[in-house]
Amino acid sequence: MMVLEARRLVKRYGHVTALDGADFEVRAGEIMAVIGDNGAGKSSLIKALSGATIPDSGEIWLDGACVHFRGPIDARRAGIETVYQDLALAPAMSIAENVFLGREHRRAGLAGSFLRLIDRTSMQREAEEQLRHLGIGIRSITQAVETLSGGQRQGIAVARSAAFAQHVVILDEPTAALGVKESGMVLDLIKRVRDRGLSVILISHNMPHVFELADRIHIQRLGKRAALVRTNEIAMSDAVAVMTGAVQSSTSGASG
Amino acid sequence: MNVRRLAFAGPLVALLLACTFFALQSPRFLTGANLSLVLSQVMVVGVLAIGQTLVILTGGIDLACGMIMALGSISMSMLAVKHGWHPAMAIAGGMSVTTLAGMLNGLLVTRIKLPPFIVTLGTMNIAFAATQLVSRAQTVTDLPPLLTWLGNSVRVGNTPIAYGALAMLALYALVFVLLRETAAGRHVYAVGNNSEAARLAGINTNRLLLSVYMLSGLFAGIAALLSIARTGVGDPQSGQTENLDTVTAVVLGGTSLFGGRGLIVGSLVGALIVGVFRNGLTLMGVSSVYQILVTGVLVILAVATDQWSRKA
């Protein structure tokens, strides 16, 4: 089943056409990698899907309904969570507080509804549970995020999005700043998120990671989808050739 | 959690050391009457420092709070004395003036995107000039009793404690709970930590910042009332030392000038450290110039400790 689909998206910035009629699709429980050279319109595409920019024209369909995101909050409410490259975490705050940032639980009764007091215990318990399910090992849920390694931080960010996403998790270069071992940890985590039935959109420059994780690859070039391929039906060198424009390709092979 | 507790332990130890030192230097220091005096001397800076803490936690600074307080105290006293307003209305009027001044700061920071340092440097001068113009640089006297009511005191044993000092402690307790136990309070930290992350998490950062600057204005209004209660007059020259003493108190209390880290109770301890040094040095007969010198050294030490602990 198609969870998120975009048709003929156009986005212009002055004289620059970032998206020139781009199509996109991702199915439930699928990892869709998005690759493309710098300036191919990758980030504009992702911004349109996550509500960070409003396309000039084109349609976005989520779960069978046409949607119009006016901002990232709209997309989030619709069940699309995005993990940004620069890690949207507050370093001095605890893991639990970061997981529930902007979505704090209130206490039961008047203490919550009238005094608007937050329910720290339930948030800590749920955050702990969530991290355990995803196999992220940390010492304590109350430790500050700044005391964690880069991989652990990425893990917290991914876990947060997985906890709240109903449909899609968008990951922007999740392994770019990590070493080999930490990358491996995050790759495993992404697979577990997919195994929960969520769709994952993975933007990455790292071809080995893309080929290890993705079910299909969306190759973006010159503001359009140059190709949509199944990962097991294409060689890494061919994907790079399409991406750089050395080879022309069609999208017929992998759709349907 | 442990790190936070440690950050708070430092200022508290410094306060206790200072108290021990002055207790050894002067037998009058540890008397109930003197400690109550310290509390009364600290209450104006203490209340201003609450607003300052909120602003600094978001990564900003309010250089105008003392001058806004002076504008508030002149507004209150003149509305009551020169314009014949009911004292309660005059107090409400003065607090509206300071809250609006805070709102101006907040709007300039959030809408025009100017740095808080520059905005409040500007409004500091504007508030000072407005205070002088409105009052014609004259002290307002013959105030109705309601305006100085907070200067009355309640006896605890043999020690009189000013209502104003109790009000300050109550405000600290209130803001402590707000910052710790409400979502809005946690968002103050989040904005100071990583304002982009806070925005992406769905927090309306502009509205939060505006509220924080308005609260700083409101606390300046409450401080204005305390200042009137303490001196018995509406003084256009008030607020000038308090203005930067708030920053000193906040920084001595362990709150980071970079935002996002700190405890409200720390600022109370910081204000008390300044108050204890002033009081203790006075008891020892040290001239006030040296007291200012000591305050300056303390601030630099506190900021250096903050920088150093962040690098470690």
Interface residues (C-beta under 8 A of the other chain):
Chain A: P72 I73 R76 T82 Y84 D86 L87 A88 L89 A90 P91 A92 M93 S94 E97 L101 G102 R103 E104 R106 L115 R116 L117 I118 R120 T142 Q143 A144
Chain B: M1 V3 E181 T182 A183 A184 R186 H187 Y189 A190 N193 N194 E196 A197 A198 L200 A201 G202 I203 G260 R261
